C-alpha cells in the first residue's frame, strides 16, 4: 500500500476525546514521518494539543455557528488530501467534513455511525464492540495499512506551566486534586459527597486542591463543595489553563473526578484517577491506562434504569438519568481513595 502524502484528521471535541487522538498522531508520524498531517480541532481543544510537533492545526470555532464552518471550508478550499480520518459522529461534524476534499474518506463502521455519517465517507474502520474510545480512534489507521500497537501521548507542557504548578503548594504532603464538574451535568456527583471525601483525605494528612475551569457551572459546583467542607481545601477553580492543569497533574498523586476531560488529561501523564462512573461505562470511556482506582456502578445503573445488566445493553450506552450518580456512595469512594493512598505511601518509603 502506498504511503499517503497528506492526511486530514477530523476530531474537533471534546477535551478527553482529543487526548485519545494523540496516540494515533504518533502512530502515523512514526510510520510515515514525511506524511503531512492536518488536524481540524476545536478552539478550546487546540489550547491543549495545538503545540504537538509536526502537525498543522486548523481551528473550528463551533461557537461561531455557520461562520465558523465557512472559515474552515475557506481555509481548505484549494487543498486536497489523500485521506480524511473522520473520527467524530455528529451532524455538525458531518457537515464540516463536506468542505474537506479527500480521495479516501474513512469513517466509523455502521454500528457506530449516526447523523448521516455514512453519506460523507467511502470507507469504514473495522466493526468491533467492547472497545475503549482510544482503541476505536486508534483503529482509524487500519484501513491505511497500519496498526496502533503503542500508546504514547507526550502532550507538550511548557516550563512556565510547571513552574506555576510548583508554586501552588510547597509542602511535601501527598496531593489529592478534585475536579468535580463534568460538561454533562447528570454525570456530576453531589457536592456534599465530594466534601465528605475531601475532609477524609485532609484528615489523613493529604493536601486537597479543588480545581476546575472558569465557567459559571464549575464555579457554582466549587462553591457548593467549599460550603460543605469542614477542612477548607486550596481552591484553584478558574485560576489555571489547560497547560497549567496538565502540569498540576504531573505534581499530584491522585485525581478525583467524574467522567470528564480532566480524567483523560490526567491519564496522559500517568496520574492515578479515582473516576466516578455510573452514567457511563468506564471500560469504554474511563481513564485508558489504569482503571483500578475507579468506582464502577455502571452495571447497577443499567439494572435500575434500563431493567437489564450492562452486558445486555448496546456498548457505549449512556445512562444519564437524574439521580444515577447517587448510586455511588461516599464509602465507595473512600475505599478507592484508601487503596490508592496505600500505594502512594508505600512508594514514598
N, C-alpha and C positions, 0 to 999 in steps of 0.2 A: 504494500500500500504506500502511495506517495506521501511525502511529508507536506502538510499544508503550509503555505506561505503566510497565511493570516487566519486568525480565529477571533470571533467576537463572542464574548460571554455576556449573557443577559441574566443578571440576578441583581435586582435593584434593592431589595429589602428582604428581611429585616436584619438587625444587627447580628443576632445569633446565626441566621442563615448565611450571611456573607462570610462569617468566620469559617463556615463549612465549605465555602468555595476555595478558600486559600490553599488547602492541600492539593486541590485539583490544579490550581495555577502552578504550584511547584512540580507536580507530576508532568504537566505539559512542558514546562521550561527545562526540566531535566532531560526529557526525551528529545525535545526539539528546540534547542537553545536559539536557533535562528528564526523560529516562527514568531511572527508579530502577534501579540495578544492585546486586544482592546476589550475593556470591561465597562459595560453600562451599569452604573451603580447609583443608588440614591444619594441625595445631598447629605443627609446625616451619616449614612454608612461610609461615604467616601472619607469622612474625617477619621475613621478607624483604619481602613485598609488602603487609602489612596496613595500611600507612600511605598507600597510594595515595589521593589525594584523590577525593572524590565516590563512593566505593564502600563499601557496607555489607558487612562480613565476618562470616560465621558459621563458627566453628571446628569441624572434625570431628576428634576425637581418636581415631584408629584404634587406638591402644594401649589404649583403654578397652573395646574389643570392642563387644558389643551395647549396653552402656550409652552409649557414645559415639554410636552411631547413634540410639538413642532420644532422646538430648539434642537432636540436630539435628531430629528429627521433631517433638519437643515445641515447639521454637522456631518451627517453620514451620506448626504445626497450623492456625492461624486465617488463614493467608495464601494468596493465590493470585497467580500470576504470569501475565503474558501469554505469556511464552516461557521455556522451560528450554533452555539450551545444555548438553547432556550430553556433555562432552568427555573422558570417561575410560571406557575399556572394561575393566572388571574386575567380577567378580561382586559384590564389596563395594560398588562404586560404583553398580552397577545396583540393588542392594537399598536403598542410601541414597537413590536417586532416587525410590523409591516413596513417600517421605514429602513429596515436593515436588509441590504441585498447580500445574499449568500447562496452559493451553489448547493451546499448541504445544510439543511435546517433540522437540527437534531433536537427532539423534544422528549417528553415523557411517554411511557407506554400507555395504552388505552385505559387501564385501571386507574392510573394516577392523573390522567388528563381531565381537564374540565374547562368550562367557559370557552368552547370552540377552539381549544388548544390544537386539536388535530388539523384544523384548517390552515394553520400558519407554519406547519412543519412538514418535512417529507421523509424523515427517518425518526426512529424511536429508540430509546435506551432499552436494555433487556427488561422484560416484565418479571419483577420479583416482588415478594412480600416479606414482611418481617425485617426490613432493613431500617437502620438508623438513617436520619436525613443526610448525614455526612456521606454514608455509603451510597445513597441514591444519587447525590450530586457527583460523587466520585465516578460513578458508572457512566457519566456523560463522555468520558474519553474512550469507552469501549467500542462504539461504532467507528472510531478513528483508528482502531487497531492497538490501543494501549490498555493497560490495566493499572489502576491505582493500588499499589502494594505497600506504599509507605505514606503515613500521615504525618505531615510536617507543617507547622504554622509559621513560626518566625515572623510574626507581625512586628514591624519596627516600633520601638518605644524610645522616644527622644531622651537624651540625657537630662534635659531640664524637667521632664516629667518624673523621672526617677528622683531627681533632687527635691522636687516638690513633695513627693510621697514620703521621702525620708524625713522631711521636716514636720510631718503631721503628728507623729508620735516618736518619742526619743527614748523611752524605756525599753527594757528587754522582755516585757510581758508578751505572751502569745496573743495574736490579734484575731478577733472574730469580726469580719465585715458583715454587715446586714444590709442587703439591698431588697427592700420589702415590696416593691411595686413592679408588677408586670404591665405590659401595654394592654393586656387583656384583663379587665377588672375582675372577671369571675375566676381568675387563677390566683388572686391575692388571698393571703391568709389573714385572719383577723388581727388587728393591731395589738390587742391585749395579749394575744398568744405570743406574738413576736417579743413583746416586752417581758413576758414571763421567762422566755428562754434567754433573753439578753441579761436579765437580772441573775439568772442561774450562772451564766458564763462569767459575769463580773464577780460573783461570789466565789467562783472557782479560781480567781486570780487572772482572768483574761482581760485584755484591753478590748472594749467593744466600740466599734465605729459604725455609725449609721451613714449610709451613702445613697445616692440617687441623683437623678437629673433635676433640671430646673423647672420642670413642668408643674402646673398647679396641682395635678393629681399626685405627683410624687411628693410635693411639699405638704399637701394635706395628709397623706399617709404618714410621712415622717413626723408631723406634729402630733398625730394621734398616737403613734408609738411612743414618742417622748413623754406625752402626758400620762401614759400608763406605766412608764418605767419608774422604779424606786431608785435605781442607781443610774444617774444620767450618763449616757454614752457620749463620746465625741461625735458631734453632728457635722458632717461634711456634705450634707444634701445640697445639691446645686452649686457646689464650690469647685468641682473638678471638671475636667474634659474627658473625652473618651480615652485619650492617651494617658492622662493622669490616672484614670481609673485602672487602666492596664498596669501602670506602674504600682499602684496600691495592691493589686492582686499579686504582684511579684514580692511584695514586702509583708504580706499577711500569711496566716496559717489556715484559715477556713473562711468560706463564704456561705452565709445563709440566705436563700433566695427562692422565690417560686420559679416556674418555668419562664425564663426571661433572657434578654440579651446578655446581661452581665454574667449569667450562668455559663454561657458558652465562651464569652470573652475570658473569664477566669480559667476555664478549662484549657484554653490555648497556652497558658503559661504554667500549667501544672498545679494550680491551686486546688486543694480539696474543696468540693462543693457539696454542701448539705442542701440538696434540692428538694422542694416540696411538690409532690406530684399526686394529684387526684383527678384534675381536669384533663391532664394529658399523660400519655404513656411514656415513661422515662426510657423505655427500650428504644423508642423511636426518636424522642426529642429531648432526652436528658443529656447531661454532660457526657460527651462521647468517650473520653478516655477512662473514666473511673466513676461508676455509679454506686460504689459501696456505701457512700455516706448519705445517700438519698432516702427519703421516706416515700414509699410507693403504696398509695391507696387507690391506684387506678382500677384494679380488678374489683375492689369493694364498691367503687363508684359505678362501674358498669353494672354490677348486680343490683345496686339500689336504684339507679336512674333508668337503666335500659332493660332490666329484667333478665340479664344473661351475663355469663362471665366474659372477661376481656378477650379470651381466646375465641369467642363466638361472634365478636363484632368486627367490622372492617378495620384492617390495620390503619392506624393513624387517626381513628375517630377521636374527636374532641368531646369531652363530657363537661362542657362549660355551662353548668346549671347553678342557679342560686343555692348556696349552702354546700356545694360539693367539697370545698376546701375545709369545711368544718369536720370532715371525716378524719383529718389529721389532728391528732391530739397533742397537747403540749408534751406529754410524756414520750410520745413517739419521737419528737424532735430532740428532746433532752437525751434520749437513749443513743441516737446517732451522734449527737454532739460529744457525748462521753466516749463513744467508740473512736471518733476522730481525735479527740483530745488525748486519748491514751497513746496514739501513735505519735502525736506531736511531742508529748512528754518523753516517750522512750527515745525518740530521735534526737532530743536535745541533751540526753545524758551522756 
